[in-house]
C-alpha cells in the first residue's frame, strides 16, 4: 500500500470528506511525526509503535571498494519500535 | 533541547489545526490512519509512505536463544517482525540537512552511503540523553 492508496481507502471510508482534505490529513500526520523527530523528540503511538532518534557516533569507516579509510561524521538515525499490540497481531496472538 | 514525547493527541491537534474538522473527528481520523496501516501490515502487505519511509513485515526463522539471566537455552519460535525503513528525506531532515520538500523519495534508496564521507551537520542533533537500549521485551 502506498500513501496514495492509503488516502483512497480513507476517502472511501469517509465519504463525507473531500479527498483533498483526506490528503491533507494524511500529510499532516506524517509531517508532524517527521518534524517531531527532526526536533529530537520521540513519537509514541500506543498499540502501534514508537518512533525515536538514535545517534550514531562518528567513526572511521572504510571504503569497501578501495580499502581507503574515511571519516564518518556523527549522525542521527530514525528508529521505529513496533508496539506490543501490533506485534501480537502480526503473530496471530490476538 | 526539548526531548519530549509526541502522542496521538498532538497528531490530532495538528490535524485539527490544519483541516477544518472537529477535534473528535480529527482524533478519529488519526486513529483510522494508524489502523489502516496496521491492518495492511497484518495482512502481510508492505506500506510505503513517500518521503517518510516504509513499513514491512519480515519473517524470522526459529533459533536457539539464551536466557541472559540464567544462561539457559530456550528455543525462539519463528515469528514475524515489523521493520521500518526511513526514507532519505526523513533521514536528511533528522540530520538538519535541507530535507526534500517534495516527494523526491528514495532516489538512491539502496545506497546507504557505504562509508562515504558525510558532511557534518551545522548543528548537532538535540539529544538530551541517548535513547537507552532496552533489550528484548
gemmi code that builds the backbone of each chain (N, CA, C; Angstrom):
import gemmi

chains = {
    "A": [
        ("UNK", (0.846, -1.196, 0.000), (0.000, 0.000, 0.000), (0.881, 1.246, 0.000)),
        ("UNK", (0.556, 2.167, -0.844), (1.313, 3.414, -0.880), (0.503, 4.510, -0.197)),
        ("UNK", (1.125, 5.664, -0.063), (0.433, 6.782, 0.569), (-0.843, 7.128, -0.194)),
        ("UNK", (-0.779, 7.124, -1.528), (-1.992, 7.481, -2.278), (-3.082, 6.423, -2.133)),
        ("UNK", (-2.672, 5.154, -2.017), (-3.675, 4.108, -1.795), (-4.302, 4.240, -0.409)),
        ("UNK", (-3.481, 4.631, 0.542), (-3.990, 4.862, 1.894), (-5.026, 5.986, 1.873)),
        ("UNK", (-4.719, 7.038, 1.143), (-5.641, 8.172, 1.023), (-6.949, 7.738, 0.378)),
        ("UNK", (-6.831, 6.946, -0.690), (-8.043, 6.460, -1.364), (-8.917, 5.629, -0.436)),
        ("UNK", (-8.268, 4.752, 0.305), (-9.016, 3.892, 1.219), (-9.732, 4.703, 2.293)),
        ("UNK", (-9.022, 5.694, 2.839), (-9.637, 6.532, 3.867), (-10.784, 7.346, 3.282)),
        ("UNK", (-10.590, 7.820, 2.057), (-11.637, 8.613, 1.407), (-12.887, 7.759, 1.193)),
        ("UNK", (-12.687, 6.479, 0.845), (-13.828, 5.575, 0.671), (-14.593, 5.392, 1.975)),
        ("UNK", (-13.835, 5.268, 3.048), (-14.479, 5.054, 4.352), (-15.069, 6.320, 4.954)),
        ("UNK", (-14.704, 7.467, 4.393), (-15.209, 8.735, 4.918), (-15.793, 9.560, 3.784)),
        ("UNK", (-16.912, 9.083, 3.222), (-17.465, 9.738, 2.024), (-17.867, 11.196, 2.240)),
        ("UNK", (-17.995, 11.606, 3.499), (-18.376, 12.993, 3.762), (-17.194, 13.946, 3.637)),
        ("UNK", (-15.987, 13.407, 3.463), (-14.823, 14.287, 3.351), (-14.384, 14.415, 1.896)),
        ("UNK", (-13.837, 15.578, 1.569), (-13.249, 15.746, 0.251), (-11.935, 14.982, 0.252)),
        ("UNK", (-11.604, 14.414, -0.901), (-10.335, 13.680, -0.968), (-9.158, 14.608, -0.661)),
        ("UNK", (-9.309, 15.851, -1.069), (-8.276, 16.852, -0.815), (-8.010, 16.972, 0.690)),
        ("UNK", (-9.076, 16.917, 1.466), (-8.915, 17.016, 2.919), (-8.255, 15.761, 3.486)),
        ("UNK", (-8.647, 14.614, 2.943), (-8.032, 13.366, 3.406), (-6.528, 13.417, 3.135)),
        ("UNK", (-6.174, 13.939, 1.966), (-4.750, 14.074, 1.634), (-4.041, 14.949, 2.647)),
        ("UNK", (-4.690, 16.037, 3.000), (-4.063, 16.954, 3.966), (-3.932, 16.309, 5.333)),
        ("UNK", (-4.931, 15.525, 5.697), (-4.892, 14.855, 6.993), (-3.707, 13.891, 7.057)),
        ("UNK", (-3.595, 13.070, 6.015), (-2.517, 12.081, 5.990), (-1.153, 12.774, 5.975)),
        ("UNK", (-1.024, 13.792, 5.142), (0.256, 14.502, 5.072), (0.597, 15.173, 6.391)),
        ("UNK", (-0.421, 15.752, 7.027), (-0.187, 16.424, 8.301), (0.350, 15.448, 9.339)),
        ("UNK", (-0.227, 14.267, 9.373), (0.201, 13.282, 10.359), (1.674, 12.915, 10.171)),
        ("UNK", (2.034, 12.565, 8.929), (3.429, 12.163, 8.725), (4.380, 13.334, 8.852)),
        ("UNK", (3.911, 14.501, 8.487), (4.765, 15.676, 8.619), (5.007, 15.999, 10.084)),
        ("UNK", (3.978, 15.828, 10.884), (4.078, 16.092, 12.313), (5.070, 15.122, 12.971)),
        ("UNK", (4.998, 13.868, 12.556), (5.931, 12.870, 13.100), (7.362, 13.232, 12.684)),
        ("UNK", (7.542, 13.572, 11.401), (8.877, 13.929, 10.912), (9.433, 15.140, 11.631)),
        ("UNK", (8.586, 16.150, 11.814), (9.033, 17.372, 12.472), (9.454, 17.085, 13.904)),
        ("UNK", (8.671, 16.245, 14.579), (8.997, 15.891, 15.961), (10.356, 15.196, 16.012)),
        ("UNK", (10.584, 14.280, 15.091), (11.857, 13.551, 15.077), (13.008, 14.494, 14.755)),
        ("UNK", (12.770, 15.433, 13.849), (13.810, 16.393, 13.487), (14.180, 17.254, 14.688)),
        ("UNK", (13.221, 17.457, 15.588), (13.457, 18.212, 16.819), (14.174, 17.359, 17.864)),
        ("UNK", (14.223, 16.063, 17.605), (14.845, 15.153, 18.564), (13.841, 14.546, 19.512)),
        ("UNK", (12.565, 14.819, 19.269), (11.517, 14.275, 20.128), (11.224, 12.826, 19.761)),
        ("UNK", (10.488, 12.203, 20.652), (10.056, 10.840, 20.457), (8.575, 10.890, 20.098)),
        ("UNK", (8.112, 9.960, 19.300), (6.690, 9.917, 18.953), (6.167, 8.560, 19.383)),
        ("UNK", (5.248, 8.587, 20.334), (4.770, 7.325, 20.872), (3.303, 7.135, 20.575)),
        ("UNK", (2.990, 6.098, 19.824), (1.611, 5.822, 19.458), (1.254, 4.449, 20.011)),
        ("UNK", (0.687, 4.464, 21.193), (0.370, 3.226, 21.910), (-0.356, 2.220, 21.041)),
        ("UNK", (0.105, 1.001, 21.081), (-0.533, -0.058, 20.324), (0.041, -0.173, 18.922)),
        ("UNK", (0.558, 0.938, 18.416), (1.110, 0.929, 17.065), (2.634, 0.821, 17.113)),
        ("UNK", (3.231, 1.780, 17.792), (4.681, 1.737, 17.925), (5.228, 3.097, 18.293)),
        ("UNK", (6.525, 3.179, 18.415), (7.158, 4.434, 18.798), (8.314, 4.745, 17.868)),
        ("UNK", (8.371, 6.008, 17.464), (9.483, 6.480, 16.649), (10.431, 7.244, 17.558)),
        ("UNK", (11.707, 7.031, 17.381), (12.668, 7.797, 18.157), (13.891, 8.050, 17.293)),
        ("UNK", (14.803, 8.837, 17.834), (16.017, 9.163, 17.102), (17.193, 8.598, 17.881)),
        ("UNK", (18.048, 7.874, 17.210), (19.251, 7.346, 17.859), (20.454, 8.027, 17.246)),
        ("UNK", (21.481, 8.201, 18.049), (22.690, 8.810, 17.482), (23.721, 7.745, 17.179)),
        ("UNK", (24.382, 7.943, 16.098), (25.497, 7.066, 15.730), (26.753, 7.917, 15.863)),
        ("UNK", (27.671, 7.471, 16.685), (28.908, 8.215, 16.880), (29.710, 8.295, 15.586)),
        ("UNK", (30.587, 9.279, 15.563), (31.491, 9.383, 14.429), (32.390, 8.149, 14.456)),
        ("UNK", (32.778, 7.691, 13.297), (33.658, 6.515, 13.263), (34.532, 6.596, 12.021)),
        ("UNK", (35.539, 5.793, 12.021), (36.368, 5.736, 10.835), (35.891, 4.559, 10.018)),
        ("UNK", (35.291, 4.866, 8.899), (34.792, 3.818, 8.035), (35.834, 3.490, 6.988)),
        ("UNK", (35.492, 2.557, 6.166), (36.426, 2.173, 5.123), (35.647, 2.038, 3.826)),
        ("UNK", (36.187, 2.589, 2.800), (35.553, 2.410, 1.504), (35.753, 0.941, 1.126)),
        ("UNK", (34.653, 0.201, 1.044), (34.822, -1.239, 0.824), (35.468, -1.568, -0.516)),
        ("UNK", (35.387, -0.649, -1.444), (35.967, -0.946, -2.747), (37.476, -0.710, -2.754)),
        ("UNK", (37.881, 0.421, -2.198), (39.300, 0.768, -2.267), (40.064, 0.444, -0.989)),
        ("UNK", (39.338, 0.229, 0.097), (40.010, -0.057, 1.354), (40.501, 1.200, 2.047)),
        ("UNK", (40.294, 2.300, 1.423), (40.708, 3.600, 1.938), (39.876, 3.962, 3.177)),
        ("UNK", (40.487, 4.487, 4.230), (39.662, 4.830, 5.383), (39.146, 6.253, 5.281)),
        ("UNK", (37.911, 6.403, 5.686), (37.263, 7.711, 5.607), (36.608, 8.010, 6.940)),
        ("UNK", (36.501, 9.284, 7.246), (35.848, 9.685, 8.481), (34.346, 9.747, 8.255)),
        ("UNK", (33.582, 9.084, 9.101), (32.126, 9.155, 9.019), (31.672, 9.988, 10.205)),
        ("UNK", (31.056, 11.111, 9.922), (30.651, 12.028, 10.989), (29.528, 11.435, 11.832)),
        ("UNK", (29.420, 11.953, 13.019), (28.333, 11.582, 13.915), (27.002, 11.897, 13.244)),
        ("UNK", (26.064, 11.002, 13.354), (24.772, 11.291, 12.741), (23.631, 10.703, 13.557)),
        ("UNK", (22.446, 11.164, 13.258), (21.262, 10.675, 13.946), (20.445, 9.856, 12.973)),
        ("UNK", (19.876, 8.794, 13.449), (19.035, 7.975, 12.585), (17.676, 7.743, 13.233)),
        ("UNK", (16.630, 7.750, 12.405), (15.304, 7.476, 12.940), (15.169, 5.989, 13.244)),
        ("UNK", (14.400, 5.701, 14.250), (14.224, 4.324, 14.665), (12.764, 4.083, 15.007)),
        ("UNK", (12.247, 2.917, 14.648), (10.858, 2.601, 14.972), (10.807, 1.275, 15.700)),
        ("UNK", (10.095, 1.268, 16.793), (9.896, 0.011, 17.514), (8.403, -0.259, 17.502)),
        ("UNK", (8.031, -1.424, 17.002), (6.601, -1.713, 16.907), (6.010, -1.894, 18.291)),
        ("UNK", (4.750, -1.534, 18.407), (4.061, -1.652, 19.687), (3.649, -3.092, 19.935)),
        ("UNK", (3.391, -3.391, 21.175), (3.088, -4.775, 21.545), (1.832, -5.287, 20.849)),
        ("UNK", (0.786, -4.479, 20.814), (-0.465, -4.921, 20.186), (-0.254, -5.312, 18.728)),
        ("UNK", (0.472, -4.448, 18.018), (0.694, -4.699, 16.602), (1.567, -5.939, 16.423)),
        ("UNK", (2.573, -6.063, 17.268), (3.464, -7.223, 17.194), (2.667, -8.507, 17.425)),
        ("UNK", (1.781, -8.454, 18.403), (0.960, -9.631, 18.700), (0.014, -9.942, 17.549)),
        ("UNK", (-0.533, -8.899, 16.965), (-1.449, -9.120, 15.846), (-0.739, -9.772, 14.673)),
        ("UNK", (0.501, -9.342, 14.421), (1.265, -9.923, 13.311), (1.468, -11.412, 13.516)),
        ("UNK", (1.534, -11.803, 14.781), (1.777, -13.207, 15.089), (0.510, -13.931, 15.545)),
        ("UNK", (-0.615, -13.426, 15.125), (-1.918, -14.044, 15.418), (-2.156, -14.311, 16.882)),
        ("UNK", (-1.550, -13.525, 17.728), (-1.771, -13.759, 19.149), (-2.932, -12.920, 19.664)),
        ("UNK", (-3.706, -12.421, 18.709), (-4.859, -11.641, 19.148), (-6.009, -11.825, 18.195)),
    ],
    "B": [
        ("UNK", (17.777, 19.586, 23.591), (16.730, 20.607, 23.595), (15.473, 20.074, 24.285)),
        ("UNK", (14.428, 19.989, 23.544), (13.144, 19.615, 24.147), (13.115, 18.186, 24.694)),
        ("UNK", (13.344, 17.233, 23.799), (13.311, 15.843, 24.221), (11.962, 15.479, 24.824)),
        ("UNK", (10.920, 15.743, 24.055), (9.590, 15.444, 24.550), (8.958, 14.323, 23.752)),
        ("UNK", (7.829, 13.906, 24.222), (7.133, 12.828, 23.531), (5.871, 13.334, 22.873)),
        ("UNK", (5.752, 13.032, 21.610), (4.577, 13.402, 20.832), (3.643, 12.188, 20.831)),
        ("UNK", (2.370, 12.449, 21.059), (1.415, 11.348, 21.127), (0.277, 11.551, 20.125)),
        ("UNK", (-0.656, 10.609, 20.154), (-1.848, 10.726, 19.312), (-2.527, 12.076, 19.471)),
        ("UNK", (-2.586, 12.551, 20.723), (-3.270, 13.820, 20.990), (-2.633, 14.961, 20.205)),
        ("UNK", (-1.295, 14.946, 20.107), (-0.608, 16.004, 19.359), (-0.893, 15.884, 17.868)),
        ("UNK", (-0.947, 14.661, 17.396), (-1.242, 14.464, 15.973), (-2.665, 14.931, 15.665)),
        ("UNK", (-3.597, 14.602, 16.557), (-4.985, 15.030, 16.362), (-5.076, 16.543, 16.366)),
        ("UNK", (-4.342, 17.152, 17.261), (-4.353, 18.608, 17.363), (-3.832, 19.234, 16.064)),
        ("UNK", (-2.773, 18.639, 15.519), (-2.203, 19.154, 14.266), (-3.218, 19.029, 13.134)),
        ("UNK", (-3.921, 17.903, 13.094), (-4.934, 17.701, 12.059), (-6.070, 18.712, 12.258)),
        ("UNK", (-6.442, 18.900, 13.504), (-7.498, 19.864, 13.831), (-7.136, 21.263, 13.356)),
        ("UNK", (-5.898, 21.667, 13.595), (-5.432, 22.999, 13.190), (-5.364, 23.147, 11.673)),
        ("UNK", (-4.981, 22.068, 11.026), (-4.704, 22.119, 9.598), (-5.962, 21.980, 8.735)),
        ("UNK", (-6.864, 21.137, 9.170), (-8.075, 20.873, 8.396), (-9.251, 21.317, 9.266)),
        ("UNK", (-10.285, 21.827, 8.653), (-11.387, 22.337, 9.457), (-12.356, 21.289, 9.978)),
        ("UNK", (-11.847, 20.320, 10.700), (-12.724, 19.294, 11.265), (-12.826, 19.479, 12.768)),
        ("UNK", (-13.801, 18.821, 13.364), (-13.917, 18.910, 14.819), (-12.755, 18.160, 15.455)),
        ("UNK", (-12.533, 18.442, 16.730), (-11.452, 17.752, 17.443), (-11.701, 16.251, 17.477)),
        ("UNK", (-12.970, 15.903, 17.712), (-13.314, 14.487, 17.769), (-13.026, 13.773, 16.474)),
        ("UNK", (-13.461, 14.422, 15.393), (-13.271, 13.778, 14.106), (-11.790, 13.714, 13.737)),
        ("UNK", (-11.040, 14.738, 14.126), (-9.604, 14.723, 13.857), (-8.966, 13.531, 14.554)),
        ("UNK", (-9.366, 13.306, 15.790), (-8.819, 12.182, 16.545), (-9.195, 10.860, 15.891)),
        ("UNK", (-10.453, 10.768, 15.440), (-10.895, 9.538, 14.776), (-10.081, 9.269, 13.518)),
        ("UNK", (-9.768, 10.345, 12.784), (-9.028, 10.148, 11.550), (-7.591, 9.717, 11.790)),
        ("UNK", (-6.994, 10.256, 12.836), (-5.630, 9.822, 13.178), (-5.665, 8.324, 13.467)),
        ("UNK", (-6.687, 7.928, 14.212), (-6.849, 6.519, 14.547), (-7.064, 5.678, 13.292)),
        ("UNK", (-7.897, 6.189, 12.370), (-8.151, 5.442, 11.137), (-6.875, 5.245, 10.321)),
        ("UNK", (-6.055, 6.278, 10.273), (-4.812, 6.176, 9.515), (-3.952, 5.073, 10.112)),
        ("UNK", (-3.805, 5.098, 11.425), (-2.977, 4.076, 12.073), (-3.562, 2.684, 11.894)),
        ("UNK", (-4.884, 2.571, 12.005), (-5.428, 1.220, 11.899), (-5.409, 0.702, 10.470)),
        ("UNK", (-5.545, 1.597, 9.490), (-5.403, 1.145, 8.097), (-4.006, 0.580, 7.874)),
        ("UNK", (-3.012, 1.288, 8.405), (-1.632, 0.825, 8.237), (-1.447, -0.514, 8.944)),
        ("UNK", (-1.952, -0.594, 10.177), (-1.803, -1.829, 10.948), (-2.496, -3.000, 10.256)),
        ("UNK", (-3.712, -2.760, 9.738), (-4.440, -3.837, 9.065), (-3.691, -4.327, 7.835)),
        ("UNK", (-3.171, -3.365, 7.078), (-2.441, -3.734, 5.867), (-1.214, -4.577, 6.216)),
        ("UNK", (-0.496, -4.146, 7.252), (0.694, -4.894, 7.660), (0.328, -6.282, 8.163)),
        ("UNK", (-0.788, -6.357, 8.889), (-1.217, -7.645, 9.416), (-1.526, -8.612, 8.277)),
        ("UNK", (-2.009, -8.075, 7.169), (-2.286, -8.942, 6.020), (-0.999, -9.306, 5.287)),
        ("UNK", (0.109, -8.785, 5.742), (1.399, -9.136, 5.153), (1.884, -8.171, 4.082)),
        ("UNK", (1.073, -7.159, 3.816), (1.436, -6.209, 2.764), (2.315, -5.088, 3.317)),
        ("UNK", (3.254, -4.631, 2.493), (4.142, -3.530, 2.865), (3.416, -2.191, 2.718)),
        ("UNK", (3.748, -1.248, 3.561), (3.157, 0.087, 3.459), (4.276, 1.092, 3.172)),
        ("UNK", (4.146, 1.779, 2.055), (5.175, 2.757, 1.671), (4.592, 4.153, 1.708)),
        ("UNK", (5.194, 4.999, 2.507), (4.736, 6.381, 2.589), (5.849, 7.248, 2.014)),
        ("UNK", (5.594, 7.831, 0.865), (6.674, 8.562, 0.208), (7.138, 9.733, 1.062)),
        ("UNK", (8.407, 9.984, 0.996), (9.144, 10.989, 1.771), (9.062, 10.783, 3.286)),
        ("UNK", (8.570, 9.624, 3.702), (8.582, 9.307, 5.132), (9.344, 7.996, 5.355)),
        ("UNK", (8.823, 6.928, 4.797), (9.506, 5.650, 4.950), (8.583, 4.499, 4.630)),
        ("UNK", (9.074, 3.291, 4.811), (8.229, 2.142, 4.534), (8.241, 1.167, 5.703)),
        ("UNK", (7.084, 0.553, 5.892), (6.917, -0.450, 6.936), (6.749, -1.792, 6.234)),
        ("UNK", (7.466, -2.792, 6.687), (7.246, -4.104, 6.096), (7.350, -5.177, 7.165)),
        ("UNK", (6.831, -6.327, 6.845), (6.830, -7.437, 7.785), (7.887, -8.424, 7.336)),
        ("UNK", (8.699, -8.833, 8.272), (9.754, -9.782, 7.941), (9.555, -11.049, 8.761)),
        ("UNK", (9.720, -12.164, 8.086), (9.564, -13.451, 8.767), (10.912, -13.869, 9.344)),
        ("UNK", (10.920, -14.189, 10.619), (12.167, -14.640, 11.252), (12.074, -16.133, 11.505)),
        ("UNK", (13.123, -16.831, 11.232), (13.131, -18.273, 11.461), (13.356, -18.610, 12.924)),
        ("UNK", (13.190, -19.871, 13.243), (13.419, -20.295, 14.622), (14.918, -20.302, 14.906)),
        ("UNK", (15.271, -19.944, 16.120), (16.680, -20.028, 16.509), (16.754, -20.336, 17.991)),
        ("UNK", (17.932, -20.724, 18.408), (18.111, -21.015, 19.821), (18.618, -19.772, 20.521)),
        ("UNK", (17.868, -19.339, 21.493), (18.283, -18.170, 22.260), (18.770, -18.624, 23.612)),
        ("UNK", (19.107, -17.654, 24.418), (19.616, -17.983, 25.737), (19.038, -16.984, 26.718)),
        ("UNK", (18.554, -17.471, 27.803), (18.086, -16.567, 28.843), (19.324, -15.904, 29.438)),
        ("UNK", (19.460, -14.610, 29.255), (20.692, -13.961, 29.693), (20.904, -14.035, 31.201)),
        ("UNK", (19.839, -14.216, 31.920), (19.968, -14.254, 33.377), (20.442, -15.622, 33.864)),
        ("UNK", (19.821, -16.651, 33.313), (20.154, -17.992, 33.811), (21.119, -18.744, 32.905)),
        ("UNK", (21.317, -18.257, 31.678), (22.211, -18.945, 30.765), (21.558, -20.138, 30.107)),
        ("UNK", (20.306, -20.338, 30.449), (19.552, -21.474, 29.940), (19.215, -21.291, 28.459)),
        ("UNK", (19.304, -22.361, 27.701), (18.970, -22.283, 26.280), (17.463, -22.415, 26.090)),
        ("UNK", (16.895, -21.508, 25.329), (15.469, -21.584, 25.040), (15.244, -21.416, 23.548)),
        ("UNK", (14.335, -22.181, 22.975), (14.071, -22.001, 21.549), (13.269, -20.729, 21.327)),
        ("UNK", (13.641, -19.957, 20.319), (12.856, -18.791, 19.942), (12.092, -19.203, 18.700)),
        ("UNK", (10.792, -19.212, 18.822), (9.947, -19.707, 17.742), (9.976, -18.788, 16.532)),
        ("UNK", (9.657, -19.329, 15.355), (9.579, -18.462, 14.181), (8.527, -17.384, 14.415)),
        ("UNK", (8.792, -16.201, 13.972), (7.827, -15.119, 14.219), (7.975, -14.056, 13.149)),
        ("UNK", (7.034, -13.159, 13.155), (7.064, -12.051, 12.204), (7.428, -10.783, 12.943)),
        ("UNK", (8.264, -9.997, 12.331), (8.612, -8.728, 12.948), (8.343, -7.595, 11.969)),
        ("UNK", (8.086, -6.432, 12.540), (7.802, -5.262, 11.732), (9.077, -4.440, 11.610)),
        ("UNK", (9.438, -4.117, 10.389), (10.610, -3.259, 10.222), (10.216, -1.957, 9.536)),
        ("UNK", (10.809, -0.892, 10.015), (10.575, 0.425, 9.413), (11.874, 0.887, 8.783)),
        ("UNK", (11.773, 1.321, 7.557), (12.939, 1.862, 6.869), (12.626, 3.311, 6.536)),
        ("UNK", (13.373, 4.210, 7.127), (13.111, 5.625, 6.894), (13.570, 6.016, 5.500)),
        ("UNK", (12.851, 6.928, 4.885), (13.253, 7.410, 3.567), (14.423, 8.369, 3.735)),
        ("UNK", (15.107, 8.613, 2.655), (16.242, 9.544, 2.735), (15.799, 10.943, 3.098)),
        ("UNK", (14.588, 11.294, 2.674), (14.070, 12.620, 3.000), (13.992, 12.766, 4.524)),
        ("UNK", (13.462, 11.743, 5.176), (13.333, 11.794, 6.633), (14.710, 11.762, 7.309)),
        ("UNK", (15.587, 10.902, 6.810), (16.932, 10.822, 7.399), (17.632, 12.168, 7.309)),
        ("UNK", (17.498, 12.816, 6.146), (18.150, 14.109, 5.969), (17.555, 15.173, 6.879)),
        ("UNK", (16.239, 15.125, 7.038), (15.603, 16.118, 7.912), (16.105, 15.967, 9.336)),
        ("UNK", (16.266, 14.727, 9.755), (16.717, 14.470, 11.116), (18.150, 14.934, 11.329)),
        ("UNK", (18.920, 14.934, 10.256), (20.288, 15.406, 10.377), (20.437, 16.879, 10.024)),
        ("UNK", (19.308, 17.565, 10.002), (19.340, 19.011, 9.817), (19.753, 19.473, 8.441)),
        ("UNK", (19.749, 18.547, 7.483), (20.059, 18.979, 6.130), (18.750, 19.362, 5.471)),
        ("UNK", (18.843, 20.188, 4.455), (17.638, 20.621, 3.764), (16.887, 19.395, 3.293)),
        ("UNK", (15.797, 19.106, 3.957), (15.018, 17.931, 3.576), (14.262, 18.227, 2.312)),
        ("UNK", (14.174, 17.259, 1.444), (13.397, 17.448, 0.221), (11.971, 17.779, 0.607)),
        ("UNK", (11.461, 18.846, 0.088), (10.096, 19.238, 0.413), (9.114, 18.324, -0.284)),
        ("UNK", (9.434, 17.996, -1.520), (8.513, 17.201, -2.315), (8.777, 15.725, -2.120)),
        ("UNK", (8.064, 14.964, -2.917), (8.235, 13.529, -2.844), (9.447, 13.078, -3.639)),
        ("UNK", (10.545, 13.691, -3.376), (11.775, 13.276, -4.039), (12.309, 12.076, -3.288)),
        ("UNK", (11.443, 11.126, -3.113), (11.752, 9.992, -2.237), (13.060, 9.303, -2.583)),
        ("UNK", (13.219, 8.183, -1.996), (14.409, 7.359, -2.132), (14.992, 7.285, -3.541)),
        ("UNK", (15.610, 8.321, -3.962), (16.214, 8.287, -5.271), (17.318, 7.250, -5.306)),
        ("UNK", (18.023, 7.128, -4.200), (19.130, 6.161, -4.156), (18.983, 5.333, -2.897)),
        ("UNK", (17.819, 4.746, -2.797), (17.437, 4.019, -1.596), (18.466, 3.019, -1.100)),
        ("UNK", (18.950, 2.195, -2.004), (19.839, 1.123, -1.567), (21.183, 1.624, -1.065)),
        ("UNK", (21.616, 2.758, -1.595), (22.936, 3.256, -1.246), (22.944, 3.887, 0.132)),
        ("UNK", (23.275, 3.113, 1.110), (23.287, 3.642, 2.477), (24.663, 4.204, 2.756)),
        ("UNK", (25.008, 5.190, 2.003), (26.347, 5.787, 1.954), (27.433, 4.899, 2.541)),
        ("UNK", (27.812, 3.955, 1.762), (28.766, 2.946, 2.217), (30.130, 3.530, 2.535)),
        ("UNK", (30.202, 4.251, 3.600), (31.475, 4.785, 4.048), (31.822, 6.099, 3.397)),
        ("UNK", (30.904, 6.637, 2.639), (31.197, 7.921, 2.017), (31.274, 8.986, 3.099)),
        ("UNK", (32.210, 9.898, 2.970), (32.304, 10.938, 3.997), (31.024, 11.759, 4.007)),
        ("UNK", (30.517, 11.959, 5.174), (29.279, 12.713, 5.270), (29.576, 14.095, 5.776)),
        ("UNK", (28.778, 15.016, 5.313), (29.002, 16.378, 5.760), (28.544, 16.552, 7.189)),
        ("UNK", (29.324, 17.241, 7.943), (28.978, 17.485, 9.344), (27.794, 18.433, 9.396)),
        ("UNK", (26.725, 18.057, 10.047), (25.595, 18.986, 10.161), (26.014, 20.232, 10.941)),
        ("UNK", (25.437, 21.348, 10.558), (25.807, 22.612, 11.210), (25.530, 22.569, 12.694)),
        ("UNK", (24.342, 22.056, 13.009), (24.006, 21.973, 14.420), (23.888, 20.512, 14.793)),
        ("UNK", (24.566, 20.130, 15.834), (24.440, 18.736, 16.250), (23.016, 18.468, 16.680)),
        ("UNK", (22.506, 17.275, 16.385), (21.120, 16.982, 16.727), (20.880, 17.073, 18.223)),
        ("UNK", (19.752, 17.625, 18.601), (19.464, 17.777, 20.020), (19.153, 16.433, 20.656)),
        ("UNK", (20.065, 15.945, 21.419), (19.792, 14.699, 22.115), (20.094, 14.904, 23.586)),
        ("UNK", (19.079, 14.984, 24.366), (19.271, 15.197, 25.803), (20.076, 14.056, 26.370)),
        ("UNK", (19.572, 12.864, 26.126), (20.288, 11.684, 26.568), (19.988, 10.650, 25.512)),
        ("UNK", (20.982, 9.925, 25.114), (20.765, 8.916, 24.091), (19.655, 7.988, 24.531)),
        ("UNK", (18.837, 7.569, 23.585), (17.763, 6.661, 23.939), (18.385, 5.385, 24.479)),
        ("UNK", (18.023, 5.010, 25.666), (18.629, 3.800, 26.213), (18.181, 2.584, 25.419)),
        ("UNK", (19.073, 1.645, 25.236), (18.724, 0.443, 24.518), (18.094, -0.532, 25.478)),
        ("UNK", (16.890, -0.939, 25.161), (16.231, -1.919, 26.016), (16.168, -3.245, 25.287)),
        ("UNK", (16.943, -4.188, 25.741), (16.925, -5.463, 25.051), (15.618, -6.216, 25.277)),
        ("UNK", (15.252, -6.952, 24.301), (14.060, -7.801, 24.391), (12.825, -7.064, 24.842)),
        ("UNK", (11.756, -7.734, 24.916), (10.549, -7.182, 25.525), (9.450, -8.183, 25.335)),
    ],
}
model = gemmi.Model(1)
for chain_id, residues in chains.items():
    chain = gemmi.Chain(chain_id)
    for i, (resn, *xyz) in enumerate(residues, 1):
        res = gemmi.Residue()
        res.name, res.seqid = resn, gemmi.SeqId(i, " ")
        for name, pos in zip(("N", "CA", "C"), xyz):
            atom = gemmi.Atom()
            atom.name, atom.element = name, gemmi.Element(name[0])
            atom.pos, atom.b_iso = gemmi.Position(*pos), 0.0
            res.add_atom(atom)
        chain.add_residue(res)
    model.add_chain(chain)
structure = gemmi.Structure()
structure.add_model(model)
structure.setup_entities()
